[in-house]
Each structure stands twice: as C-alpha cells, then as structure tokens.
Amino acid sequence: MTAVGDDWFTPGDRSPVSIREALEHILQRLPSTVDSEEVPIGAAVSRVLVEELASPVDVPGANNSAVDGYAVHFDDLHPSEETRLTIIGRAAAGHAFPAAVPRGAALRIFTGALMPDGPDTVVMQEDCRRDREAIVVAPGLKRGSNRRKAGEDVRAGATALPPGIRLRPQDVGLAAAVGAVRLRVARPLRVCVVDMPGGATARPGQSGRGLGAFLRQLGAAVSEMSLPPAGLAGALVDAAANHDVLVAAGRFSSGETGDTGAAIRRLGVIHLWHLATEPECSLALGQLRHGDRRSVFLGLPEDAMSALIGFLFVVRPILMRLMGRRDVVLRSYRLRAGFARLKDSPLPEFLPVRLQRTGAGESIAIASARGSILSADGIVELPETLARVEHGTMVEYFPFGEVGG
C-alpha cells in the first residue's frame, strides 16, 4: 500500500480508551495521500475525488427560471391586490425569447429557460390564474422569486467539488456542467476479509459475508479467504501482497494473540486496542511488511455486537481515510427511544434497534428483538451520562444505511 515508515497504530498511554480518543489518535497518524487514477466522468460515480475541481464558468451560466410559470416585473405587482398582466409570448429551455418584455406584460416560461430582458421574478403557474391571454397574480410574491441567478450554484473560479468526497450522481452532473471530461479519483482500496484459524464460525467464511457487504458499501474492492492453520505466515504474506488491507473476520482481538499474533509480529507490528464501551470491544490493529511495502491489518472481536462497534466507529473511519475520504465519522440522528432500559454499565452502551413509525409520523427507535443485529436498522448509543432510558428519551441513532457515507 505504501512504503514502510512509522507505526500508525501505536496506542496511547491509557487503556481502555474512548472511541473518540482512539479515533483522534489513529487518524493523526494515517497517511493523507492515496493512489489515484483518472477516469471519464461517466465512470466516476461512487469514487472518491482526489483533486479539487475548480469551475472555469458560472453555474448556471445565465439567469434562468427555476419553475414553470410566468416571468414578470416585480414592480408591476400590486402589494395588496391582484394584478392582471398580458401574456406576450413564451420561452422554453434552449429557446430564449428574442425581445425584451415590456412593463405590464408577462412571458410564459418553463423550467431552465433563460430569463428574458426586463423581468426579475417568476410567478409559479400554480400561484396565478389564467384569464384568456392574461394572468391574474395574487399579492405576496417576493422580488426575485423562482429566478436562478447566474453563478448561483458555483461562481467562475470557485471550488465546484472539494477533494475527499465520494462522488454522487449530482456531483458528476455538476462536474459535467463546469466542463470536466475526466476526474482524478482514488484507486479502489483492495480489502481482503479473512477468517482466522480457530474461528468460532459455523462454516468457513460465514462471519465475513456481512462484513464484506459493509465494505462494498464503502466502495472497497473486496475479496474473501480463509487462512489455514498450517503455513499461516506464508498465507498472510500472500494475502498482504495482493491487498491494501486485511480485515480479520471471526477469531482475533479478544485479547489472546496465539499463533496468529505471533505470525503477524514476525511480518510486521500489531497492537491491541481496548475500547471503553459496553459491550467491551478489543481491536487488533497493525501492519504487515512485504518488501518495501506494507498492508494494514484490522482485527475485529468474535462477538457480533462488539465487532459491529469496532467496525462502525474505528475500522470504518480508518478505511475511509485510507480511501482518501475527508469526512469519516458515521452520520447519526437524534431520535426518541421507543423502549425503556436501565443501563448495566457506566460506560457508553450500544444497542441494535429498528425504526418504527408512530401514528404522528415520527420515527422512533425500538429495541431489536432479542438484541439481534439481523433484524436491526442501526444501533443507538446510550452515553455514560445516561443511567436510564425511558420511552421518549432522545438517543443517538446510527443507521446501517449510512455506512457507505
């Protein structure tokens, strides 16, 4: 992935450590540069932009209508009574009206059409009454309503798209609008989900399926493999040589190192991180050397809920930073709890929940059946300052749908 240098994952002095402190400590040490490539803008959706895209032009390039309606002079409109204006023509997108619109007149106009000379306001067709070859406009419209000014989205010379964002369809549309043909994006991070020897999974690879799905949401190029007990060091070298990151699914990071830890230490460095959470979560973070290059090793606990905490709040941000992403913290929302619970621990506690709509149309977080992740829509955090949750208590909700960012 990159040349061998400083150890990125050396823990601080305190253990266990809060998620926030762990993340701050690690992100300060991770590299800020990524391998990149140029692609046509049509192939750039969901890729991470590496270089800032500055706009050479205003977007939009000229004043235009934001709605279907009628272009009018605001000063023709009576402030407290209806105003009648004569319709003198029409303007559609791509077909500008060839003359100025005189006072006392209105021009039929459609979304995206250039504003004609004269009018500064557009009346939505739903907000006026057609009377043969005239319109009747009710009072209350504001000057400039429904008119998009030139450069309203992006001014010439300004940043159209900043580096570090995962490109959405609307971002690619903006890139096309400013004339971009190709964009420089990060090369997809190659991630191998590995089942460690001696794992507790019922079948080889079983625990990695959901993890691999989360990683694909992030935009990683994912492969999966099981490591054999015999020849473990050689298998790790082979996996590391072809991947930027190895994520251990199943057994590891529960505190014991055993043969796996010994093999990793022969090939590089590994550190155990203990997070101050309930359920408890320990992670194995390190690097494997292969020649003058290195790959990252991220080990998750066996317990499903502990592994989910470690992935969402530490492993995911690490991967996103290695992908070149700027904003790496999982987005959350404040919701009312639809359950009551007495906290078992003074530490921050995480619970799987599903969403439910109330009769008033509000979404509330309902405790997942038997604490199952499989039926959950996300998880909630009950902070250390909270001793008891009642129905209606505001909680922080982290939806699984936001994993991809």
C-alpha positions as CSV (number, residue, x, y, z in Angstrom):
1,M,0.0,0.0,0.0
2,T,2.7,2.4,1.0
3,A,6.4,2.5,2.0
4,V,7.2,1.2,5.4
5,G,7.6,4.0,7.9
6,D,6.2,5.0,11.2
7,D,3.9,2.7,13.1
8,W,0.4,4.1,12.6
9,F,-1.4,2.2,15.3
10,T,0.8,2.5,18.5
11,P,-1.7,3.0,21.3
12,G,-1.6,5.9,23.8
13,D,-0.9,5.6,27.5
14,R,-4.5,5.0,28.6
15,S,-6.4,1.7,28.3
16,P,-9.3,1.2,27.8
17,V,-9.8,4.3,25.7
18,S,-12.9,6.1,24.5
19,I,-13.9,5.7,20.8
20,R,-13.3,9.4,20.2
21,E,-9.8,9.4,21.8
22,A,-8.9,6.2,19.9
23,L,-10.0,7.7,16.6
24,E,-8.3,11.0,17.1
25,H,-5.1,9.3,18.0
26,I,-5.1,6.9,15.0
27,L,-6.3,9.4,12.3
28,Q,-3.5,11.8,13.2
29,R,-1.0,9.1,12.1
30,L,-2.7,7.8,9.0
31,P,-1.3,9.0,5.6
32,S,-3.2,11.7,3.8
33,T,-2.2,10.7,0.3
34,V,-3.7,7.8,-1.8
35,D,-3.0,6.1,-5.1
36,S,-5.1,7.7,-7.8
37,E,-6.2,7.4,-11.4
38,E,-8.1,9.5,-14.0
39,V,-11.4,8.2,-15.2
40,P,-14.1,9.5,-17.5
41,I,-16.8,11.4,-15.5
42,G,-19.3,8.7,-16.5
43,A,-17.3,6.2,-14.5
44,A,-16.7,8.4,-11.5
45,V,-19.9,7.9,-9.6
46,S,-19.2,6.5,-6.1
47,R,-15.5,7.1,-6.5
48,V,-13.5,9.4,-4.1
49,L,-12.4,12.6,-5.7
50,V,-8.6,13.3,-5.1
51,E,-8.1,16.7,-6.6
52,E,-10.2,19.8,-6.2
53,L,-12.3,20.7,-9.2
54,A,-12.5,24.4,-9.8
55,S,-15.1,25.8,-12.1
56,P,-14.0,27.9,-15.1
57,V,-17.6,29.2,-15.6
58,D,-20.6,30.3,-13.7
59,V,-23.2,27.7,-12.9
60,P,-25.8,28.3,-14.1
61,G,-24.3,30.3,-16.9
62,A,-27.1,32.8,-17.1
63,N,-30.3,33.9,-15.2
64,N,-33.0,31.3,-15.7
65,S,-36.3,30.1,-14.4
66,A,-36.5,27.6,-11.5
67,V,-40.1,26.7,-12.3
68,D,-42.8,26.6,-14.9
69,G,-44.7,29.8,-14.7
70,Y,-44.6,33.4,-15.9
71,A,-41.7,35.9,-16.0
72,V,-42.8,39.3,-14.7
73,H,-41.5,42.7,-13.5
74,F,-41.8,42.6,-9.7
75,D,-42.5,46.4,-9.7
76,D,-45.7,45.7,-11.7
77,L,-47.2,43.6,-8.9
78,H,-49.6,45.4,-6.5
79,P,-48.5,44.8,-2.9
80,S,-52.1,44.2,-1.6
81,E,-54.3,43.5,-4.5
82,E,-54.5,41.1,-7.5
83,T,-52.5,42.2,-10.6
84,R,-53.6,41.4,-14.2
85,L,-50.7,41.1,-16.8
86,T,-51.0,40.4,-20.5
87,I,-49.1,37.4,-21.8
88,I,-46.9,38.3,-24.8
89,G,-45.1,35.1,-25.7
90,R,-43.3,32.0,-24.3
91,A,-39.7,30.9,-23.6
92,A,-38.7,27.2,-23.2
93,A,-35.4,25.7,-22.2
94,G,-33.0,26.1,-25.1
95,H,-35.3,28.7,-26.8
96,A,-34.7,32.2,-25.4
97,F,-37.3,34.9,-26.0
98,P,-35.8,37.2,-28.7
99,A,-37.0,40.5,-27.3
100,A,-37.3,42.5,-24.1
101,V,-40.5,42.1,-22.1
102,P,-42.2,45.5,-21.5
103,R,-43.7,46.6,-18.3
104,G,-47.3,45.4,-17.6
105,A,-46.6,42.2,-19.5
106,A,-45.8,38.6,-18.6
107,L,-43.9,35.9,-20.5
108,R,-44.8,32.2,-20.3
109,I,-41.6,30.5,-19.2
110,F,-40.6,26.9,-18.4
111,T,-38.0,25.4,-16.0
112,G,-34.5,26.1,-17.2
113,A,-35.4,28.7,-19.8
114,L,-33.3,31.8,-19.8
115,M,-34.8,34.9,-18.2
116,P,-35.8,37.5,-20.8
117,D,-34.6,41.1,-20.7
118,G,-36.6,43.0,-18.2
119,P,-38.4,40.6,-15.8
120,D,-36.7,39.8,-12.5
121,T,-39.3,37.5,-10.9
122,V,-41.2,34.3,-11.9
123,V,-44.7,33.5,-10.8
124,M,-45.3,29.7,-10.5
125,Q,-48.2,28.6,-12.7
126,E,-49.9,27.2,-9.6
127,D,-49.8,30.5,-7.9
128,C,-51.7,32.5,-10.5
129,R,-54.9,32.4,-12.5
130,R,-55.1,32.2,-16.3
131,D,-57.7,34.5,-17.8
132,R,-57.6,34.0,-21.6
133,E,-54.5,35.9,-22.8
134,A,-53.6,37.2,-19.4
135,I,-52.7,36.1,-15.9
136,V,-54.0,37.3,-12.5
137,V,-51.4,37.3,-9.8
138,A,-52.3,37.4,-6.1
139,P,-50.3,39.7,-3.8
140,G,-47.4,38.4,-1.6
141,L,-44.7,37.4,-4.1
142,K,-41.2,38.4,-3.2
143,R,-38.8,40.1,-5.6
144,G,-36.6,37.5,-7.4
145,S,-38.8,34.6,-6.5
146,N,-38.2,31.4,-8.6
147,R,-35.4,33.0,-10.6
148,R,-32.0,31.3,-10.5
149,K,-29.2,33.8,-10.9
150,A,-26.1,33.2,-13.0
151,G,-23.4,31.6,-10.7
152,E,-25.9,30.9,-8.0
153,D,-24.7,27.3,-7.7
154,V,-21.0,28.0,-8.5
155,R,-19.1,31.1,-9.4
156,A,-16.4,31.1,-12.0
157,G,-13.1,30.4,-10.3
158,A,-14.7,28.9,-7.2
159,T,-14.4,25.3,-6.0
160,A,-17.1,23.2,-7.7
161,L,-16.2,19.9,-5.9
162,P,-13.7,19.6,-3.0
163,P,-11.3,16.7,-2.7
164,G,-12.1,13.8,-0.4
165,I,-15.8,13.4,-1.2
166,R,-17.4,10.3,-2.6
167,L,-19.0,11.4,-5.8
168,R,-22.8,11.2,-6.0
169,P,-24.7,11.4,-9.3
170,Q,-25.4,15.1,-8.7
171,D,-21.7,15.7,-8.2
172,V,-20.9,14.1,-11.5
173,G,-23.7,16.3,-13.1
174,L,-22.0,19.4,-11.6
175,A,-18.6,18.3,-12.9
176,A,-20.1,18.0,-16.4
177,A,-21.8,21.4,-16.0
178,V,-18.4,23.0,-15.4
179,G,-16.9,21.3,-18.4
180,A,-15.0,18.4,-16.8
181,V,-14.5,15.4,-19.0
182,R,-12.3,13.3,-16.7
183,L,-11.8,13.3,-12.9
184,R,-8.9,12.2,-10.8
185,V,-10.2,9.7,-8.2
186,A,-8.7,7.3,-5.6
187,R,-7.9,3.8,-6.7
188,P,-10.4,1.5,-5.0
189,L,-8.9,0.1,-1.8
190,R,-8.2,-3.6,-2.1
191,V,-9.6,-5.3,1.1
192,C,-9.4,-8.9,1.9
193,V,-11.8,-10.3,4.5
194,V,-10.1,-13.2,6.2
195,D,-11.3,-15.9,8.5
196,M,-8.6,-16.5,11.1
197,P,-7.6,-20.1,12.1
198,G,-9.6,-21.4,15.0
199,G,-12.5,-19.1,14.5
200,A,-15.8,-19.8,16.1
201,T,-17.9,-19.6,12.9
202,A,-20.1,-22.5,11.9
203,R,-18.8,-22.5,8.4
204,P,-15.6,-21.1,6.8
205,G,-16.3,-17.5,5.6
206,Q,-19.7,-17.3,7.3
207,S,-18.8,-14.3,9.5
208,G,-17.2,-12.4,6.6
209,R,-20.3,-12.2,4.4
210,G,-22.0,-9.3,6.3
211,L,-18.6,-7.6,6.8
212,G,-17.8,-7.9,3.1
213,A,-21.2,-6.3,2.3
214,F,-20.4,-3.4,4.6
215,L,-17.0,-3.0,2.9
216,R,-18.6,-2.9,-0.6
217,Q,-20.9,-0.2,0.6
218,L,-17.8,1.8,1.3
219,G,-16.6,1.3,-2.2
220,A,-13.8,-1.1,-1.5
221,A,-12.7,-3.9,-3.9
222,V,-13.4,-6.9,-1.6
223,S,-12.2,-10.5,-1.7
224,E,-12.7,-13.1,1.0
225,M,-10.5,-16.0,2.1
226,S,-9.9,-18.4,5.0
227,L,-6.3,-18.7,6.3
228,P,-5.0,-22.2,7.0
229,P,-3.6,-23.1,10.4
230,A,-0.5,-24.6,8.7
231,G,1.7,-22.2,6.9
232,L,-0.1,-19.2,8.4
233,A,2.8,-16.7,7.9
234,G,3.1,-17.5,4.2
235,A,-0.6,-17.2,3.7
236,L,-0.6,-13.8,5.4
237,V,2.3,-12.7,3.2
238,D,0.4,-13.8,0.0
239,A,-2.8,-12.1,1.1
240,A,-1.0,-8.9,2.1
241,A,1.0,-8.8,-1.2
242,N,-2.3,-8.5,-3.2
243,H,-4.3,-6.3,-0.9
244,D,-4.0,-2.9,0.8
245,V,-5.9,-4.0,3.9
246,L,-6.7,-7.3,5.6
247,V,-9.7,-7.3,7.9
248,A,-10.0,-10.3,10.2
249,A,-13.5,-11.8,10.5
250,G,-14.1,-14.2,13.3
251,R,-11.4,-15.1,15.8
252,F,-8.9,-12.5,16.9
253,S,-8.7,-9.4,19.0
254,S,-10.3,-10.9,22.1
255,G,-7.1,-10.4,24.0
256,E,-5.1,-13.6,23.2
257,T,-2.6,-13.5,20.4
258,G,-1.6,-17.1,19.9
259,D,-0.2,-18.3,16.6
260,T,-2.0,-15.5,14.6
261,G,-0.5,-12.7,16.7
262,A,3.0,-14.4,16.6
263,A,2.8,-14.7,12.8
264,I,1.8,-11.1,12.3
265,R,4.6,-9.9,14.7
266,R,7.1,-11.8,12.6
267,L,5.8,-10.0,9.5
268,G,5.3,-6.5,11.0
269,V,3.6,-5.0,14.0
270,I,0.3,-5.4,15.8
271,H,-1.3,-3.7,18.8
272,L,-4.3,-4.5,20.9
273,W,-6.7,-1.6,21.5
274,H,-9.3,-1.8,24.2
275,L,-12.3,0.5,23.8
276,A,-14.3,1.8,26.8
277,T,-17.7,0.5,25.6
278,E,-20.4,-1.9,26.6
279,P,-20.3,-4.5,25.3
280,E,-16.5,-4.4,25.5
281,C,-14.6,-4.2,22.3
282,S,-10.9,-5.0,21.7
283,L,-9.3,-4.5,18.3
284,A,-6.0,-5.7,16.8
285,L,-4.5,-3.0,14.6
286,G,-1.2,-3.4,12.8
287,Q,0.8,-3.5,9.6
288,L,2.3,-6.4,7.6
289,R,5.5,-5.8,5.6
290,H,6.1,-7.3,2.2
291,G,9.3,-5.9,0.7
292,D,9.4,-2.2,1.0
293,R,5.6,-2.0,1.1
294,R,3.1,-2.7,3.9
295,S,-0.6,-3.6,4.2
296,V,-2.8,-2.7,7.1
297,F,-4.2,-5.5,9.4
298,L,-7.5,-4.8,11.2
299,G,-8.7,-7.4,13.6
300,L,-12.3,-7.5,15.0
301,P,-13.7,-9.4,18.0
302,E,-15.6,-12.6,17.7
303,D,-18.7,-11.3,19.5
304,A,-21.0,-9.9,16.8
305,M,-22.1,-6.7,18.6
306,S,-18.5,-6.0,19.7
307,A,-17.3,-6.5,16.2
308,L,-20.0,-4.1,14.9
309,I,-19.0,-1.4,17.3
310,G,-15.3,-1.8,16.3
311,F,-16.1,-1.7,12.7
312,L,-18.5,1.2,12.6
313,F,-16.6,3.6,14.9
314,V,-12.9,2.7,14.3
315,V,-12.3,0.3,11.4
316,R,-14.7,2.1,9.0
317,P,-13.1,5.6,9.6
318,I,-9.6,4.0,9.1
319,L,-10.7,2.5,5.8
320,M,-12.3,5.7,4.7
321,R,-9.2,7.8,5.4
322,L,-7.1,5.3,3.5
323,M,-9.6,5.7,0.6
324,G,-8.9,9.4,0.7
325,R,-12.3,10.4,2.3
326,R,-12.4,13.7,4.1
327,D,-15.4,13.1,6.4
328,V,-15.0,9.7,8.1
329,V,-17.3,9.8,11.1
330,L,-20.5,7.9,10.8
331,R,-23.5,10.2,10.5
332,S,-26.1,9.9,13.3
333,Y,-29.6,11.3,14.0
334,R,-31.4,12.2,17.2
335,L,-34.5,10.0,17.8
336,R,-36.9,9.2,20.6
337,A,-36.5,5.9,22.2
338,G,-39.4,3.5,21.9
339,F,-38.2,1.4,24.8
340,A,-37.2,1.6,28.5
341,R,-33.9,0.3,29.8
342,L,-31.8,0.5,32.9
343,K,-28.2,0.7,31.9
344,D,-25.9,-2.1,33.1
345,S,-22.7,-0.2,32.8
346,P,-21.3,3.3,33.4
347,L,-19.7,3.1,30.0
348,P,-21.3,4.1,26.7
349,E,-23.6,1.3,25.8
350,F,-24.7,0.3,22.2
351,L,-27.9,-1.5,21.3
352,P,-29.3,-2.7,18.0
353,V,-32.6,-1.1,17.2
354,R,-35.2,-1.0,14.4
355,L,-37.2,2.0,13.3
356,Q,-40.9,2.3,13.8
357,R,-43.3,5.0,12.7
358,T,-45.7,6.4,15.2
359,G,-49.3,7.5,14.4
360,A,-48.0,11.1,14.2
361,G,-45.5,10.1,11.5
362,E,-42.4,10.3,13.8
363,S,-39.7,7.7,13.6
364,I,-38.7,6.1,17.0
365,A,-36.1,3.6,17.9
366,I,-37.4,0.2,19.0
367,A,-35.2,-2.3,20.7
368,S,-34.4,-5.1,18.2
369,A,-36.0,-8.5,19.0
370,R,-33.7,-10.4,21.4
371,G,-31.0,-7.9,20.8
372,S,-30.5,-9.2,17.2
373,I,-28.4,-7.3,14.7
374,L,-30.0,-9.2,11.9
375,S,-33.4,-7.6,12.4
376,A,-31.9,-4.1,13.2
377,D,-31.9,-1.0,11.1
378,G,-29.0,0.5,13.1
379,I,-27.7,1.0,16.6
380,V,-28.2,3.6,19.3
381,E,-25.6,4.9,21.8
382,L,-26.6,5.3,25.4
383,P,-23.8,7.7,26.8
384,E,-22.1,7.3,30.1
385,T,-24.0,10.3,31.5
386,L,-27.3,8.4,31.0
387,A,-28.3,5.9,33.7
388,R,-31.8,5.0,32.5
389,V,-33.7,5.2,29.2
390,E,-37.4,5.9,29.3
391,H,-39.9,5.9,26.4
392,G,-39.4,9.3,24.7
393,T,-35.8,9.8,25.8
394,M,-33.7,11.3,23.0
395,V,-31.0,8.9,21.8
396,E,-28.2,9.0,19.2
397,Y,-29.1,6.7,16.3
398,F,-26.5,5.4,13.8
399,P,-28.3,3.8,10.8
400,F,-26.7,1.0,8.8
401,G,-27.8,2.8,5.7
402,E,-25.2,5.5,6.3
403,V,-22.2,3.1,6.4
404,G,-21.3,3.9,2.8
405,G,-21.3,7.6,3.5
